[in-house]
Amino acid sequence: MPASPPSVVFVGGGPRTAGILERLAANRPELFSGSMDIHVVEPHTAGSGRIWGYRQHPGLMLNSAAADVTMFTDASVQCEGPAAEGPALADWAAGVLDGSVADVPELPAGLRWQLKELAGTTFPTRQLQSAYLEWFFRRAVAQLAPGAPVTVHRDTAVGLEAVTEDDAGGYLVRLAGGTALRADVVVTALGHTDSLPDAASAAWADFAARHGGFHAAPSYTSDVDYSPIRAGQDVIVAGMGLAFVDLLVLLTEGRGGRFEDTPDGGLRYLTSGAEPRIWAGSRRGVPYHSKISSTLRGEPAGAPRFFTAGAIDALLADHGELDFRTQLWPLIAKDAGYGYYRELFTGYPERASIGWDEFAGRFAAVDWYSQERRRLVAESVPDPELHLDLEQLDHPFAGRSFSGLDEVQDAVTGYIENDLRLRTGPDHSETLALFTALLKVYMDLGRLVPPERLTSRSQQDVHGWWHGFFSFVDSGPPPRRLREMLALHRAGVLRFLGPGLQVTAEEESGRFVACQAGSGVTVAATAFIEARLPAPSVDRSANPLVRQLHRAGIGAGQQLLSADGLHSTGRLLVSEHNELLSSVGERQPRLFGVGPGTSGWGAGAFARPGTNAAPFRENDALARRILTILAGDQVRQQGATASRKA
């Protein structure tokens, strides 16, 4: 009786799994000649998953333009497998309209209209993105057929156990509905999972419940029920990142309000009367920077010049461990500055007092944080407003105090207006050069620097400060979202609390109290929203499989030893090859983990075309690893069969 084909089980069927499936199809002709069964366990729609699914408010948008979103591992990706050219989201939309893109079901009228209106510079809705992701998933499944059929299980994985009755190994993946899937290889691609509230959030929830108030712990914004918040009710919001942007949509347009254009190019908000009054603050006190609509004028900067493979290899040769802040960040900052000033000098030569070639030669010879570099910039760029200060960029109100709430309003609205001027006007494309330089380094960091060669503190810095700074500068919302904030502020729906936000619970009044550290301004409210995604937490994960892996010791949380003691990142610990590591540090050679809930560095699931994107490199390497495992099993089985016949 012939042996059954090997089985690969993916837990999670969002865009990351879709990308790995495409890589399996692309690499299979080279690495594995046999048949295989593939199972995808996903309680939501396969391809888009939970985060990018169609069933969310139609006003929620991507934070990337349609031309900047692709699922295809194009020729820029440095990987062993073959490139796969295909349409980015904008080209896909055009292909659906003209019929050149097939396998797209009849779309709702609203999405058809969006297809017609979409351009490369348009920021599409998440509903439209869901259609693109689901199409890509179906395409990958079709490429795997007939030798590697894919079965989708609309279910949730709740447990995993090792199979020990044969020499090959493998696992049983148990589903909530009672099915057990036999797997030779398992890939967990769970995306952003929820966590149970930490002690502070749990205390706030208890406080709100006891006093008849409202509290929303960190969560995916679309999943929270905000209906208990009444019209006109004061709501304190902690966090002004992307979750805050989504929250504004749900509490304003989601309640019947609407925006209309004004003759000066701005927006006016027409209230429905159902909106609450929103008081927003954060550590920085400002929203993420707007996406950029300008185009480069000067010479392209090309590849990074200072944060390079050669520079990193030299550091690794001289040091057992690298420190991110003192050894890597200065190189990153210098590359960011190089890109910024190259665009300023070559795109706007009238703004510089010397030529680019002279500046570039002197710039290359000095350290970013040296007095020589500061003097060079001061001598060469007469306008101090054009000097790049990365620390001031990170904390725009650092050291500033405010006389009262009105001054806070003026400061934050002025900041937003200036950000729009710099990033959407035609005369400051140096902001785009900075964006591009940071993006290149962000994509290269995981490729050039082995995580195990970083100090523990540096690994915290990479996942914490560096990721946060990059997101703040490069991963902000579309410009329209910032214009909407200004319109909501003018309409009295949105008020700003500024930087250094502190929130406490006042038992006597039964209210949450927000305080702005730099002014003493306080606001009291019965509703408090923590507007951010939950931090990953293996210990407190709301995902049943993650909890079971941790309890059984099959998977372990990442622990880092720093000068301050042992620090838990909350992420599942994986090897450099994405293998889960057990509680005693053993590699699980047939159990892999990818995504934001792991210690791996492959960020995101889709990317800009032509950027050698880190997740695409990781997808290809993992697909080839899986196929190599299956090919080895096939050789051993063939050898055993031949021995029996002999």
Residue pairs with C-beta under 8 A, 6 or more apart in sequence:
3 637
4 37
5 34
5 35
5 36
5 37
6 34
6 36
6 37
6 184
6 185
6 630
6 633
6 634
7 36
7 37
7 38
7 39
7 170
7 181
7 182
7 183
7 184
7 185
8 24
8 36
8 37
8 38
8 39
8 183
8 184
8 185
8 186
8 187
8 626
8 630
9 38
9 39
9 40
9 41
9 171
9 173
9 181
9 183
9 185
9 186
9 187
10 17
10 20
10 21
10 38
10 39
10 40
10 41
10 186
10 187
10 189
11 41
11 157
11 173
11 186
11 187
11 188
11 189
11 190
11 545
12 41
12 42
12 49
12 188
12 189
12 190
12 191
12 595
13 40
13 41
13 42
13 44
13 46
13 47
13 49
13 137
13 152
13 189
14 42
14 44
14 47
14 48
14 49
14 50
14 51
14 52
14 133
14 189
14 191
14 605
15 47
15 48
15 49
15 52
15 71
15 133
15 136
15 137
15 605
15 606
16 189
16 191
16 594
16 595
16 605
16 615
16 619
17 40
17 42
17 46
17 137
17 187
17 189
18 46
18 47
18 71
18 133
18 136
18 137
18 140
18 605
19 71
19 73
19 605
19 606
19 615
19 616
19 619
20 187
20 189
20 594
20 619
20 622
20 623
21 38
21 40
21 137
21 140
21 141
21 144
21 150
22 71
22 72
22 73
22 84
22 136
22 139
22 140
22 143
22 619
23 73
23 81
23 619
23 620
23 622
23 623
23 624
24 38
24 140
24 144
24 148
24 623
24 626
24 627
25 140
25 143
25 144
25 148
26 73
26 81
26 82
26 84
26 143
26 620
26 623
27 80
27 81
27 82
27 620
27 623
27 624
27 627
28 144
28 147
28 148
28 627
30 81
31 624
31 627
31 628
31 631
32 627
32 628
32 630
32 631
32 634
33 631
33 634
34 147
34 630
34 631
34 634
35 147
35 148
36 147
36 148
36 630
37 148
37 149
37 151
38 144
38 148
38 149
38 150
38 151
39 150
39 151
39 152
39 153
39 173
39 181
39 183
40 46
40 150
40 151
40 152
40 153
41 153
41 155
41 156
41 157
41 173
41 175
41 181
42 49
42 152
42 153
42 154
43 50
43 154
43 155
43 156
44 50
44 53
45 53
45 54
45 130
45 134
46 134
46 137
46 152
47 130
47 133
47 134
47 135
47 136
47 137
47 138
48 54
48 129
48 130
48 133
48 134
48 137
49 133
49 191
50 191
50 220
51 191
51 192
51 220
52 126
52 129
52 130
52 133
53 130
54 127
54 130
54 131
56 126
56 127
56 222
57 222
57 249
57 250
57 253
57 254
58 110
58 125
58 127
59 125
59 249
59 253
59 254
60 125
60 126
60 127
60 222
60 246
60 249
61 123
61 124
61 125
61 126
61 477
61 478
61 481
62 69
62 123
62 124
62 125
62 126
62 129
63 123
63 242
63 291
63 475
63 476
63 477
63 478
64 123
64 291
64 608
65 90
65 120
65 121
65 122
65 123
65 291
65 478
66 88
66 89
66 90
66 93
66 118
66 119
66 120
66 121
66 122
66 123
66 124
67 88
67 89
67 90
67 120
67 121
67 609
68 88
68 608
68 609
69 88
69 89
69 90
69 124
69 129
69 132
69 606
69 607
69 608
70 86
70 87
70 88
70 89
70 606
70 607
70 608
70 609
71 86
71 132
71 133
71 136
71 606
72 84
72 85
72 86
72 87
72 88
72 609
73 79
73 81
73 83
73 84
73 616
73 619
73 620
74 83
74 84
74 85
74 86
74 609
74 610
75 83
75 85
76 609
76 610
76 611
76 612
76 613
77 83
77 612
77 613
77 616
77 617
77 620
78 447
78 612
78 617
79 616
79 617
79 620
79 621
80 620
80 621
80 624
81 620
81 623
81 624
86 136
87 94
87 95
87 101
88 609
89 118
89 124
89 128
89 129
89 132
90 118
90 119
90 120
90 122
92 101
92 132
92 135
93 114
93 115
93 118
93 124
93 128
93 132
94 118
95 101
96 104
96 107
96 115
97 115
97 116
101 135
103 135
103 138
103 139
103 142
104 131
104 135
107 115
107 131
110 127
111 127
111 128
111 131
114 124
114 125
114 127
114 128
115 128
118 124
118 128
121 293
123 291
123 478
123 480
133 606
141 150
144 150
153 175
153 177
153 179
153 181
155 175
155 176
155 177
155 179
156 175
156 176
156 544
156 545
157 173
157 174
157 175
157 176
157 544
157 545
158 174
158 175
158 176
158 544
158 545
158 548
159 173
159 174
159 544
159 545
159 548
160 171
160 172
160 173
160 174
160 186
160 545
160 548
160 549
160 552
160 554
160 591
161 171
161 172
161 174
161 552
162 169
162 170
162 171
162 554
163 169
163 170
163 171
163 172
163 182
168 184
168 633
168 636
169 184
169 590
170 182
170 183
170 184
170 185
170 590
171 182
171 183
171 186
171 590
171 591
172 180
172 181
172 182
172 183
173 180
173 181
173 183
173 186
174 180
174 181
175 181
176 544
183 590
184 590
184 629
184 630
184 633
185 590
185 591
185 592
185 626
185 629
185 630
186 590
186 591
186 592
187 592
187 593
187 594
187 622
187 626
188 545
188 572
188 580
188 591
188 592
188 593
188 594
188 595
189 593
189 594
189 595
190 543
190 545
190 546
190 595
190 597
191 595
191 596
191 597
191 605
192 220
192 533
192 596
192 597
193 536
193 541
193 542
193 543
193 546
193 597
194 219
194 220
194 534
194 541
194 542
194 543
195 218
195 534
195 535
195 536
195 537
195 540
195 541
195 542
195 570
196 537
196 540
196 541
196 542
197 205
197 217
197 218
197 540
198 535
198 537
198 540
201 215
201 217
201 218
201 530
202 217
203 505
204 215
204 217
204 505
204 512
204 528
204 530
205 215
205 217
207 213
207 215
207 505
207 507
207 512
208 214
208 215
208 512
208 526
208 527
208 528
209 215
210 510
211 510
211 511
211 526
212 510
212 526
213 510
213 511
213 512
213 526
213 527
213 528
214 228
214 229
214 235
214 526
214 527
214 528
215 512
215 527
215 528
215 529
215 530
216 224
216 226
216 528
216 529
216 530
217 530
217 534
218 243
218 530
218 532
218 533
218 534
218 535
219 533
219 534
220 243
220 533
221 243
221 246
221 247
221 250
221 531
222 246
222 250
226 250
226 251
229 235
229 251
229 276
229 527
230 276
231 255
231 273
231 274
231 275
231 276
232 275
232 276
232 277
233 276
233 277
233 525
233 526
233 527
234 276
234 277
234 279
234 523
234 524
234 525
234 526
234 527
235 251
235 276
235 277
235 278
235 279
235 525
235 527
235 528
235 529
236 279
236 281
236 497
236 503
236 512
236 514
236 523
236 525
236 527
236 528
236 529
237 244
237 247
237 278
237 279
237 280
237 281
237 528
237 529
237 531
238 281
238 282
238 501
238 503
238 514
238 528
238 529
238 530
238 531
238 532
239 282
239 530
239 531
239 532
240 280
240 281
240 282
240 284
240 285
240 286
240 287
240 288
240 531
241 282
241 287
241 288
241 471
241 472
241 531
241 532
242 288
242 471
242 475
242 476
242 477
243 531
243 532
243 533
244 280
244 282
244 287
244 531
245 287
245 288
245 477
245 481
247 529
247 531
248 278
248 481
248 484
248 485
248 488
248 494
251 275
251 276
251 278
252 269
252 275
252 484
252 488
252 493
253 259
255 272
255 274
255 275
256 272
256 273
256 274
257 269
257 270
257 271
257 272
257 274
257 275
257 493
258 269
258 270
258 272
259 267
259 268
259 269
259 270
259 484
259 487
260 267
260 268
260 270
261 267
261 268
262 268
266 483
266 486
266 487
267 480
267 483
267 484
267 486
267 487
268 487
268 490
268 491
269 484
269 487
269 488
269 490
269 491
269 493
271 491
271 493
275 493
276 493
276 527
277 492
277 493
277 494
277 495
278 488
278 493
278 494
278 495
279 495
279 496
279 497
279 514
279 523
279 525
280 494
280 495
280 496
280 497
280 531
281 496
281 497
281 498
281 499
281 500
281 501
281 514
281 516
282 499
282 501
283 499
283 500
283 501
284 394
284 395
284 396
284 397
284 472
284 499
285 396
285 397
285 408
285 412
285 496
285 497
285 498
285 499
285 500
285 501
285 516
286 396
286 397
286 412
286 415
286 416
286 499
287 416
287 476
287 477
287 481
287 482
287 485
288 471
288 472
288 475
288 476
288 477
289 419
289 423
289 472
289 473
289 474
289 476
290 419
290 420
290 423
290 424
290 476
290 477
290 478
290 479
290 481
290 482
291 423
291 476
291 477
291 478
291 479
292 423
292 424
292 431
292 432
292 435
293 423
293 424
293 479
294 423
294 424
294 425
294 426
294 428
294 429
294 431
294 432
295 429
295 432
296 343
296 347
296 429
296 432
296 433
297 343
297 346
297 347
297 348
297 429
298 342
298 343
298 344
298 345
298 346
298 347
298 348
298 429
298 433
299 342
299 343
299 346
299 356
301 338
301 339
301 342
301 343
301 433
301 436
301 437
303 440
304 335
304 437
304 440
304 441
304 444
305 335
305 338
305 364
306 331
306 334
306 335
306 338
306 364
307 328
307 331
307 332
307 334
307 335
307 441
307 444
307 448
308 448
309 448
311 331
312 328
312 448
312 449
315 322
315 327
315 328
316 322
316 450
316 453
319 327
320 453
321 453
321 454
321 455
321 458
322 328
322 449
322 453
322 454
322 455
322 458
323 454
323 455
323 457
323 458
324 454
324 455
324 457
324 458
324 461
324 462
324 466
325 458
325 461
328 445
328 449
328 458
329 466
330 367
330 368
330 369
331 368
332 438
332 441
333 368
333 369
333 390
334 367
334 368
335 437
335 440
335 441
336 388
336 390
336 434
336 437
336 438
336 441
337 363
337 368
337 373
337 388
337 390
338 360
338 363
338 437
339 433
339 434
339 436
339 437
340 388
340 430
340 433
340 434
340 437
341 359
341 363
341 377
341 381
341 388
341 430
342 356
342 360
342 433
343 429
343 430
343 432
343 433
344 351
344 352
344 381
344 386
344 430
344 433
345 351
345 352
345 355
345 356
345 359
345 360
346 356
347 429
347 430
348 427
348 430
349 355
349 356
351 381
351 382
351 383
351 386
352 359
352 380
352 381
353 379
353 380
353 381
353 382
354 379
354 380
359 376
359 380
362 376
363 373
363 376
366 372
366 373
366 376
367 373
377 387
377 388
378 384
378 387
381 387
386 430
388 434
391 398
392 398
393 473
394 469
394 472
395 499
396 415
397 411
397 498
397 499
397 518
400 411
400 499
400 518
401 518
401 519
402 408
402 411
402 498
402 516
402 518
402 519
402 521
403 519
404 519
404 521
405 495
405 519
405 521
407 519
408 496
408 497
408 498
408 516
408 519
408 521
409 489
409 495
409 496
411 498
412 496
412 498
413 486
413 489
413 496
416 482
416 485
416 486
417 486
419 482
420 479
420 482
420 483
421 428
422 428
422 431
423 431
423 479
424 479
434 473
435 473
435 474
438 470
438 473
438 474
439 474
439 608
439 611
440 611
442 470
442 474
442 603
443 611
443 612
443 613
443 614
444 612
445 462
445 466
445 601
446 600
446 601
446 602
446 603
446 614
447 614
447 617
450 576
451 459
451 462
451 576
451 599
451 601
452 576
454 462
455 562
456 560
456 561
456 562
456 567
457 560
457 562
457 563
459 560
459 569
460 560
460 562
460 567
460 569
462 601
463 569
463 571
467 603
485 494
488 494
489 495
489 496
495 523
497 514
497 516
497 521
497 523
498 516
498 518
498 519
498 521
499 516
499 517
499 518
500 516
500 517
500 518
501 514
501 515
501 516
501 517
502 514
502 515
502 516
502 517
503 512
503 513
503 514
503 515
503 528
504 512
504 513
504 515
505 511
505 512
505 513
506 512
506 513
506 524
509 524
510 526
511 524
511 525
511 526
512 524
512 525
512 526
512 527
512 528
513 522
513 523
513 524
514 522
514 523
514 524
514 525
515 521
515 522
516 522
535 570
536 569
536 570
536 571
536 596
536 597
537 570
538 546
538 550
538 555
538 556
538 557
538 568
538 570
538 571
538 572
539 550
539 557
539 568
539 570
540 570
541 547
541 550
541 597
546 555
546 572
546 597
548 554
549 555
549 572
549 580
550 556
550 557
553 582
553 583
553 584
554 580
554 582
554 583
554 588
554 591
555 572
555 573
555 580
555 581
555 582
555 583
555 588
555 591
555 593
556 572
556 573
556 580
556 581
556 582
556 583
556 585
557 568
557 569
557 570
557 571
557 572
557 573
558 568
558 569
558 570
558 571
558 572
558 573
558 599
559 566
559 567
559 568
559 569
559 573
560 566
560 567
560 568
560 569
561 567
569 599
571 597
571 598
571 599
572 580
572 593
572 597
572 598
572 599
573 580
573 581
573 598
573 599
574 580
574 581
574 592
574 593
574 594
574 598
574 599
574 600
575 581
575 587
577 592
577 621
577 622
577 625
578 592
578 593
578 594
578 598
578 600
578 618
578 622
578 625
579 587
579 588
579 589
579 591
579 592
580 587
580 588
580 591
580 592
580 593
581 587
581 588
582 588
589 629
590 629
592 622
592 625
592 626
593 600
594 600
594 602
594 618
594 619
594 622
595 602
595 605
596 603
600 618
601 614
602 614
602 615
602 617
602 618
602 619
603 614
603 615
604 613
604 614
604 615
605 615
606 615
607 613
607 614
607 615
607 616
